[in-house]
Each structure stands twice: as C-alpha cells, then as structure tokens.
Amino acid sequence: MTTRSPAKRPPIHMIDTEADTLTDLALAQQERSPVVSELLIEEINRAKIHPANKIPADVVTMHAQVEFVDEANGASRTVELVYPADADIAAGRVSIMTPVGAGLIGMREGQSILWPDRDGQQRRLSIVKVRRAA
C-alpha cells in the first residue's frame, strides 16, 4: 500500500466548472510538475462534484482565503488559493499547482489531511477557516 492512498484522505468537494478547469490544468502541467499534477488529478477524481450554487460554504474553492495549520511545526498561515498565473507567495496567493495548493482544494473547515510537501515528506494540514470570494 502506498502512503498516498486516497482511502486515508477526508472526503472533499469541488465545483463542477472548477474541477473541469483544474483537470485541464493538471494535464497541461504533467511534464513540468508531474507529482503535483498526479496528486491534483487524484483529488479531482475522488471529490464530490457540485454546481457552484450548491457547494457548502465552508469548502476551499479557487480564490478562497484559507487559514490552515501545518501540524509539523504548528505554523498557522492564511493564503488565497489561485491559478498559477496569479500566484504570489509574498502576497499570500498560493498556486493550485503547488503541493499545498493541491492539498487544500476541496477541504472543509475542521478537516485535516496528511499530504506530501515539496520534499515528499508527509505533513498534516488542518483547515481552520475558509472565506470564499463573493
């Protein structure tokens, strides 16, 4: 059994149009970012898909502001989940095509996920608060 077994991950939710866009993005980025592309596709495949007007309010979607804790070091961060062209780590905008970005999408407040970082180390990310763009 691999350590990336989706069976051990919490249930997640995605907006139908975002799932389609993210699938296209992950496929287009496969050569450049094979690990993140694979992780993102796995997450999309296991997500419960909703129309935008039916997605629960506490779910991380694109352009949501997410407060989370990295349990490895106890650090709390608040970031906005964005597409790669809008990423700016100094401004707190994290790309969906990073390990953290791919791990946050679809999660709900109160959930935690064991997720690989850039070095392949498993880290537990815990969602504290989600504020979605209006």
TILUM-263273 format. One record per residue (C-alpha): x, y, z negated; residue number from 1. Coordinates in Angstrom, 1 decimal, m for minus. Example, Ala and Ser with C-alpha at 12.3 -4.5 7.8 and 13.67 -1.06 7.14 Angstrom:
BEGIN
       px       py       pz   seq
     12.3     m4.5     m7.8     1
     13.7     m1.1     m7.1     2
END
This chain:
BEGIN
       px       py       pz   seq
      0.0      0.0      0.0     1
      1.4      3.5      0.9     2
      1.5      6.4     m1.6     3
     m0.6      8.4      0.8     4
     m3.6      6.2      0.5     5
     m6.7      8.3      1.2     6
     m8.7      6.0     m1.1     7
     m7.0      7.7     m4.1     8
     m7.9     11.2     m3.0     9
    m11.0     13.0     m4.2    10
    m14.0     13.5     m1.8    11
    m13.7     16.6      0.4    12
    m16.0     18.7      2.5    13
    m15.4     20.7      5.7    14
    m17.4     23.0      8.0    15
    m18.1     21.3     11.3    16
    m16.6     24.0     13.5    17
    m13.5     24.3     11.3    18
    m13.0     20.5     11.4    19
    m13.1     20.7     15.3    20
    m10.6     23.6     15.4    21
     m8.3     22.0     12.8    22
     m8.3     18.7     14.7    23
     m7.2     20.6     17.9    24
     m4.6     22.5     16.0    25
     m3.2     19.4     14.3    26
     m3.0     17.6     17.6    27
     m1.3     20.5     19.3    28
      1.3     20.7     16.4    29
      2.1     17.0     16.3    30
      5.6     17.3     17.8    31
      6.5     20.4     15.8    32
      5.0     19.3     12.4    33
      4.3     15.5     12.6    34
      3.9     14.9      8.9    35
      1.5     17.8      8.3    36
     m0.4     17.0     11.5    37
     m0.9     13.4     10.3    38
     m2.0     14.5      6.8    39
     m4.4     17.1      8.1    40
     m6.0     14.6     10.6    41
     m6.3     12.0      7.7    42
     m8.1     14.7      5.7    43
    m10.5     15.7      8.5    44
    m11.3     12.0      9.2    45
    m12.3     11.4      5.6    46
    m14.2     14.7      5.0    47
    m17.9     15.0      4.7    48
    m18.8     17.4      7.5    49
    m21.4     20.2      7.1    50
    m22.8     23.1      9.1    51
    m21.4     26.4      7.8    52
    m24.6     27.3      6.1    53
    m24.7     24.0      4.1    54
    m21.2     23.8      2.8    55
    m21.1     24.1     m1.0    56
    m19.9     27.5     m2.3    57
    m17.0     26.1     m4.3    58
    m15.3     24.3     m1.4    59
    m12.0     25.5      0.1    60
    m12.6     26.6      3.7    61
    m10.5     28.6      6.1    62
     m9.9     32.1      4.8    63
    m11.0     31.2      1.3    64
     m9.0     32.5     m1.6    65
     m7.9     29.6     m3.8    66
     m6.5     29.6     m7.2    67
     m4.7     26.4     m8.0    68
     m2.2     24.9    m10.4    69
      0.8     22.9     m9.4    70
      0.9     20.4    m12.3    71
      4.6     19.6    m11.7    72
      5.6     23.0    m13.0    73
      2.4     24.4    m14.4    74
      2.6     27.3    m12.0    75
     m0.7     29.0    m11.0    76
     m1.0     30.5     m7.6    77
     m3.7     32.3     m5.7    78
     m3.5     32.1     m1.9    79
     m5.7     32.6      1.2    80
     m5.8     29.6      3.5    81
     m5.2     30.8      7.1    82
     m4.3     29.7     10.6    83
     m0.6     29.6     11.4    84
     m0.6     33.0     13.3    85
     m2.0     34.8     10.2    86
      0.4     33.2      7.7    87
      2.4     35.5      5.5    88
      3.7     33.9      2.3    89
      4.7     37.3      0.8    90
      1.1     38.4      1.2    91
     m0.3     35.2     m0.2    92
     m1.5     33.8      3.1    93
     m0.7     30.1      3.4    94
     m0.9     28.3      6.7    95
     m3.2     25.3      7.0    96
     m0.2     23.7      8.8    97
      1.9     23.5      5.6    98
      1.7     20.7      3.1    99
      0.0     22.9      0.5   100
     m2.5     24.2      3.1   101
     m3.4     20.8      4.4   102
     m3.8     19.6      0.8   103
     m6.2     22.4     m0.3   104
     m8.7     22.3      2.6   105
    m12.0     20.8      1.7   106
    m11.3     20.6     m2.1   107
    m13.7     21.8     m4.7   108
    m13.2     23.7     m7.9   109
    m12.2     21.3    m10.7   110
    m10.7     18.7     m8.3   111
     m7.1     17.6     m8.3   112
     m5.2     15.9     m5.5   113
     m1.8     14.1     m5.5   114
     m0.2     15.5     m2.4   115
      3.3     15.4     m0.8   116
      5.3     18.7     m0.8   117
      7.8     19.7      1.9   118
     10.4     17.3      0.5   119
      8.0     14.4      0.4   120
      7.6     14.4     m3.4   121
      4.1     13.8     m4.7   122
      2.6     16.8     m6.6   123
     m0.7     17.2     m8.3   124
     m2.6     20.3     m7.2   125
     m5.6     21.3     m9.3   126
     m8.2     23.7     m7.9   127
     m9.2     26.3    m10.5   128
    m11.3     28.8     m8.5   129
    m12.5     29.3     m4.9   130
    m13.6     32.6     m3.5   131
    m14.9     32.3      0.1   132
    m14.9     35.2      2.6   133
    m18.4     36.5      3.1   134
END
